[in-house]
Amino acid sequence: MTAASDAASGAAFDDAAAVTLYVSPRGLITSTITYGTRIFNIEFDFIDHQLRIRTSDGETRAIALESKSVAVFYAQLMRALVELGIETQIQSRAQ
């Protein structure tokens, strides 16, 4: 996952940034990701069948892990991140 520059919040990511998923007690989780003055993480919770995004200021979003197309899941993920004020891009292939 990489994020584009967000001039309004002063947040910027390295265009080559990558996020690793680690095993958690409930599934897979990212390490803490810095975005401007905030931090967040994303967890695939395979017990409750949800993808959860949590921010350092207490905001959360959840997406049901259920049968759906990749395009629908991608749109839901991008919408949840934007709602949290996190502007991102996911590259479709490694560079």
Summary of the structure (lengths in Angstrom):
residues: 95
radius of gyration: 13.2
end to end distance: 12.0
largest distance: 37.7
contacts: 215
relative contact order: 0.19
helix: 15%
strand: 35%
